[in-house]
Amino acid sequence: MTQPPTHPTPPAGEPPAGGAAPPAGPPQVPAQWAPPVQPPPGQPGPPGYASQPPWPVGPPPAGWAAGPPPPVLGPGGQPLASFGDRLLAYLIDTAVVVAALLVVFGPLFVIFMARMLAVNPETNPDGTVAEPGLFVVEILLPMLLLQAASLVIMFGIYWLYHVEYLKRTGQTLGKKVMGLQVVPLDPTGTLDRRMAGKRYLVEFVGGSLVPGGSYVDGLWQLWDKPWQQCLHDKFAGTVVVKVSR
């Protein structure tokens, strides 16, 4: 006669006798997050394999660590330049241009100061100038001419740097250091003097004449979609991208 087993098998879903739970196995992966069954090479897949949805499907499980979002790409497939990189490149370019202006304006300032010290118009006892015409001709007029010449020279140096130098490779010294490049929105086009000139007119001439214009122009990229353009980029039809240094 067959003897019954000493420890009968518990029903499905119940722990064995004695209250001991079965050893915990690996956590179960939700079915919608399980990778599709891959058939052996050269053999057809199981029935319905071709209709399996791509993996993963549905919301990620709790605790799923998502990777960083991919960078936003420009029209030519290059990553767009970030606000921080563009700001640092602008500061470097500003330092370069200011150094060039000091080299040019330094001698002019010394000559003008020497001329003013040489001219000593006589004054009346009440403090007024005895010869107003001499003051106008020898001091006031040269001062106004020096200011006008300074503006012309300043915008000329900015033109040479931000137009003639930029259009060659799409990079200034600051952009080279930060690995940035100015490219047309049309991936098949090339940066020319017309585009660089439009950028210059809005960024420097317009920013200097309109109060607060330079700040609005530079900060526009923070909310511009999809190319993160400044106003001078929009006007010129260009975009700034990240390239290898």
C-alpha positions as CSV (number, residue, x, y, z in Angstrom):
1,M,0.0,0.0,0.0
2,T,1.3,3.4,-0.9
3,Q,2.2,5.6,2.0
4,P,1.2,9.3,1.9
5,P,4.0,11.7,1.8
6,T,5.3,12.8,5.2
7,H,5.2,16.5,4.1
8,P,2.3,17.1,1.7
9,T,2.8,19.6,-1.0
10,P,0.9,22.9,0.0
11,P,-1.6,24.3,-2.4
12,A,-0.4,26.8,-5.0
13,G,0.0,30.3,-3.5
14,E,0.4,29.1,0.2
15,P,3.6,28.8,2.2
16,P,4.8,25.4,3.1
17,A,4.0,23.9,6.5
18,G,5.9,25.5,9.4
19,G,5.3,29.0,8.2
20,A,8.6,29.2,6.3
21,A,8.3,31.2,3.1
22,P,10.1,30.1,0.0
23,P,13.3,31.8,-0.8
24,A,12.8,35.1,-2.5
25,G,13.9,35.0,-6.2
26,P,14.8,37.9,-8.4
27,P,12.3,40.7,-8.7
28,Q,9.7,40.2,-11.4
29,V,9.9,42.6,-14.3
30,P,6.6,43.9,-15.6
31,A,5.6,42.1,-18.8
32,Q,5.5,45.4,-20.8
33,W,9.1,46.1,-19.7
34,A,10.5,42.7,-20.5
35,P,12.7,42.5,-23.6
36,P,11.2,40.6,-26.5
37,V,12.2,37.0,-26.9
38,Q,15.0,36.8,-29.4
39,P,14.9,33.6,-31.6
40,P,18.2,31.8,-32.3
41,P,20.1,32.9,-35.4
42,G,18.6,31.5,-38.6
43,Q,15.4,30.2,-36.9
44,P,11.9,31.8,-37.0
45,G,10.6,33.5,-33.9
46,P,7.8,32.1,-31.8
47,P,4.2,32.7,-32.9
48,G,3.3,36.4,-32.7
49,Y,6.9,37.5,-32.4
50,A,6.7,39.9,-35.4
51,S,3.7,41.6,-33.7
52,Q,5.5,42.2,-30.4
53,P,5.8,45.9,-29.6
54,P,9.2,47.5,-29.3
55,W,10.8,47.5,-25.9
56,P,10.1,49.3,-23.6
57,V,6.4,50.1,-23.8
58,G,4.4,52.1,-21.2
59,P,5.5,54.1,-18.2
60,P,8.8,53.1,-16.6
61,P,8.6,51.2,-13.3
62,A,9.0,53.0,-10.0
63,G,12.7,53.9,-9.3
64,W,13.6,53.7,-13.0
65,A,16.6,56.0,-13.5
66,A,16.2,58.0,-16.8
67,G,19.4,59.2,-18.5
68,P,20.1,62.8,-19.4
69,P,18.0,64.3,-22.2
70,P,19.7,64.4,-25.6
71,P,21.2,67.8,-26.7
72,V,19.1,70.0,-28.9
73,L,20.4,69.8,-32.4
74,G,20.7,72.6,-34.9
75,P,19.5,72.5,-38.6
76,G,22.8,70.7,-39.6
77,G,22.6,68.1,-36.8
78,Q,25.2,69.8,-34.5
79,P,24.4,70.5,-30.9
80,L,23.2,74.1,-30.2
81,A,25.5,76.3,-28.1
82,S,24.4,76.8,-24.5
83,F,23.8,80.2,-22.9
84,G,26.8,79.8,-20.6
85,D,29.2,79.0,-23.5
86,R,27.9,81.9,-25.6
87,L,28.3,84.3,-22.6
88,L,31.9,83.3,-21.9
89,A,32.7,83.6,-25.6
90,Y,31.2,87.1,-25.6
91,L,33.3,88.1,-22.6
92,I,36.5,86.9,-24.2
93,D,35.7,88.7,-27.5
94,T,34.9,91.9,-25.5
95,A,38.3,91.7,-23.7
96,V,40.0,91.3,-27.1
97,V,38.3,94.3,-28.7
98,V,38.8,96.5,-25.6
99,A,42.5,95.7,-25.7
100,A,42.7,96.7,-29.3
101,L,40.8,99.9,-28.6
102,L,43.2,100.8,-25.8
103,V,46.1,100.4,-28.1
104,V,44.5,102.8,-30.6
105,F,43.0,105.3,-28.2
106,G,45.9,105.5,-25.8
107,P,48.2,107.6,-28.1
108,L,45.2,109.8,-29.1
109,F,44.3,110.5,-25.5
110,V,47.9,111.4,-24.7
111,I,48.1,113.8,-27.6
112,F,44.8,115.5,-26.7
113,M,45.7,115.9,-23.0
114,A,49.1,117.5,-24.0
115,R,47.2,119.9,-26.3
116,M,44.8,120.9,-23.6
117,L,47.6,121.5,-21.1
118,A,49.4,123.7,-23.7
119,V,46.4,125.9,-24.2
120,N,45.8,128.2,-21.2
121,P,43.1,130.8,-22.1
122,E,43.1,133.9,-19.9
123,T,40.1,134.3,-17.5
124,N,38.4,137.5,-16.3
125,P,38.3,138.3,-12.6
126,D,34.8,136.9,-12.4
127,G,36.0,133.5,-13.7
128,T,34.7,133.7,-17.2
129,V,37.0,133.1,-20.2
130,A,38.5,136.2,-21.7
131,E,38.6,134.8,-25.2
132,P,35.6,132.4,-25.7
133,G,36.6,131.9,-29.3
134,L,40.0,130.5,-28.3
135,F,38.3,128.1,-25.8
136,V,36.0,126.8,-28.5
137,V,38.6,126.4,-31.2
138,E,41.4,125.1,-29.0
139,I,39.6,122.8,-26.5
140,L,35.8,122.3,-27.2
141,L,36.1,121.6,-30.9
142,P,39.0,119.1,-30.6
143,M,37.2,117.3,-27.8
144,L,34.1,116.9,-30.0
145,L,36.2,115.7,-33.0
146,L,38.0,113.2,-30.8
147,Q,34.7,111.8,-29.5
148,A,33.4,111.4,-33.1
149,A,36.6,109.8,-34.3
150,S,36.5,107.5,-31.3
151,L,33.0,106.2,-32.3
152,V,34.1,105.7,-35.9
153,I,37.2,103.9,-34.9
154,M,35.4,101.8,-32.3
155,F,32.7,100.6,-34.7
156,G,35.3,100.1,-37.4
157,I,37.3,97.8,-35.1
158,Y,34.1,95.9,-34.2
159,W,33.3,95.5,-37.9
160,L,36.7,94.1,-38.7
161,Y,36.5,91.6,-35.8
162,H,32.9,90.6,-35.8
163,V,32.3,90.7,-39.6
164,E,35.5,90.3,-41.6
165,Y,37.2,88.0,-39.2
166,L,34.0,86.1,-38.3
167,K,32.9,85.3,-41.8
168,R,36.1,83.4,-42.6
169,T,35.4,80.4,-40.4
170,G,32.3,81.4,-38.4
171,Q,34.5,81.8,-35.3
172,T,36.0,84.7,-33.4
173,L,38.7,84.1,-30.8
174,G,36.2,83.7,-28.0
175,K,34.1,81.2,-30.0
176,K,37.3,79.2,-30.9
177,V,38.2,79.0,-27.2
178,M,34.6,77.8,-26.3
179,G,34.2,75.5,-29.3
180,L,31.4,77.5,-30.9
181,Q,30.6,78.4,-34.5
182,V,28.2,80.6,-36.3
183,V,26.4,78.8,-39.2
184,P,23.5,79.6,-41.5
185,L,20.1,78.2,-40.8
186,D,20.3,76.6,-44.2
187,P,22.7,73.7,-43.8
188,T,23.7,73.9,-47.5
189,G,24.6,77.6,-47.2
190,T,27.8,79.4,-46.0
191,L,28.3,82.3,-43.7
192,D,29.0,85.4,-45.8
193,R,29.6,89.1,-45.2
194,R,25.9,89.9,-45.6
195,M,24.9,87.6,-42.7
196,A,27.8,88.7,-40.5
197,G,27.0,92.3,-41.2
198,K,23.3,91.9,-40.2
199,R,24.4,90.2,-36.9
200,Y,26.8,93.2,-36.3
201,L,24.1,95.8,-37.0
202,V,21.7,94.4,-34.5
203,E,24.1,93.2,-31.8
204,F,26.4,96.3,-31.6
205,V,24.9,99.3,-33.5
206,G,21.3,98.6,-32.4
207,G,22.4,97.5,-28.9
208,S,24.3,100.7,-28.5
209,L,21.5,103.0,-29.7
210,V,18.5,101.4,-28.1
211,P,18.5,101.6,-24.2
212,G,18.7,98.0,-22.9
213,G,18.7,96.6,-26.4
214,S,21.9,94.6,-25.9
215,Y,20.4,92.8,-22.8
216,V,17.2,91.9,-24.7
217,D,19.2,90.7,-27.7
218,G,21.5,88.5,-25.6
219,L,18.8,87.1,-23.3
220,W,16.4,86.3,-26.2
221,Q,18.1,82.9,-26.7
222,L,16.8,81.7,-23.2
223,W,13.2,81.4,-24.5
224,D,13.7,81.2,-28.2
225,K,12.5,77.9,-29.9
226,P,13.6,75.8,-31.5
227,W,17.1,77.2,-32.4
228,Q,17.9,79.2,-29.2
229,Q,18.7,82.3,-31.3
230,C,19.5,85.8,-30.2
231,L,17.8,88.6,-32.0
232,H,20.8,89.3,-34.1
233,D,20.8,85.6,-35.1
234,K,17.1,85.8,-36.2
235,F,17.8,89.0,-38.2
236,A,20.8,87.4,-40.0
237,G,19.4,83.9,-40.4
238,T,22.1,82.2,-38.4
239,V,22.5,79.9,-35.4
240,V,25.4,79.2,-33.0
241,V,26.4,75.5,-32.6
242,K,28.9,73.5,-30.6
243,V,31.9,72.1,-32.5
244,S,35.1,70.4,-31.5
245,R,37.9,72.7,-30.5
